[in-house]
Amino acid sequence: MNKFHYLMPTEILCNQDVVRENSNIFKSLGNKVCIMTGANSSKKNGSLNDTIYSLDKENIEYIVFDSVEENPSVENIINAFNAVKKEQIDFIIGIGGGSPIDASKALAILLKNPEMDPYKIFEISDLESIPVVAIPTTAGTGTETTPYAILTDNRVGTKRNFNQKVFPKYALLDPSYLIGTPDEITINTAIDALSHLIEGYLSVDSNVFSDFTAEKGFDVFNDCIDSLLANDFPYAIREKLLLASTLAGVVISQSGTSLPHGMGYPLTYHHKTPHGKANGLLLKAYLNFCYENITLRRKVETILDLLDFDTVDQFGQFIKQLMPNNCCISESDLRKYTLSMMKNEGKLKKHAGPVEEKDIYEIYINSLTL
């Protein structure tokens, strides 16, 4: 058996009304909390109201920071830190998609290490944090079961994973919070989850447990394909999408993400392409590249089989139907992004085999040229 290390310390609770029915877990974490969320969605879908109900029930004081940006910057985290640093916060609740929950993880680090330079969060490793509770209201990032947080670093002009490991203490999954999610966001986040499953499954750091989880994730995702194509998302499908996303988070918490994520970051930063779509547009060419690797070919075939596609081209047609390529990116920009990706050792080393500059450029060109 291959040597591996598997750790999944997040306690996952899934049920409609899960937040109201488990208010006691908040009391176990302290007496004062900061709620990190965006400006609107958590108010509309009821998740913020349910959280406040549970906190009031347990007599826990709370402060709401509802100014988390999409793709939160370090400056955004600093603003949150300055707003609550004198409040003796015991734990943080992140409500929303990847942005508020990732921001919660970063703030949890700063509150535990208040004297540090916030930008050192990318450099210093193994910093401790105060506890985080994740309440996802989209189905895509899987951050509720990963130790990662992606922040925008405006100093270098891209998104970066902070150099820490902050698993949420609890992940509270309620599919009803996803009911009103717009179709485009539902599709983009679903493809983000699929890219996690694919990249984690093909990663050099995958192991027997993460592979079993990924294969179950593909199976669950397959049940959602017709609904994604039809823009039809009843409760049962929302539940499956949320489960697929959380399973995908478990996968990448073990094996990480690979080339599509690293290559997708500049598309989001420079061209405002939604993160899930940026990954999705690259997936067909990425699978073709992996299929050329004899050690990955069997896994690519397993992915296609579990998703009920006969060929990579058929898979690519599915992606094209969901998210037409309307990007307009010059070849000179793609050359620049290729050179940047070749410096991303963390993502490159996740691929089982050598990756050359021409390989990255060809994935970009084959994916993004109109």
Secondary structure by P-SEA (a helix, b strand, c coil): cccbbbbbcbbbbbccccccccaaaaaacccbbbbbbccccccccaaaaaaaaaaaaabbbbbbbccccccccaaaaaaaaaacccccccbbbbcccaaaaaaaaaaaaaaaccccccccccccccccccbbbbbbcccccccccccbbbbbcccccccccccccccccbbbbbccccccccaaaaaaaaaaaaaaaaaaaacccccaaaaaaaaaaaaaaaaaaaaaaaccccaaaaaaaaaaaaaaaaaaacccccccccccccccccccccaaaaaaaaaaaaaaaaaacccaaaaaaaaaaaaccccaaaaaaaaaaaccccccccaaaaaaaaaaaaaaaaaaaaccccccaaaaaaaaaacccc
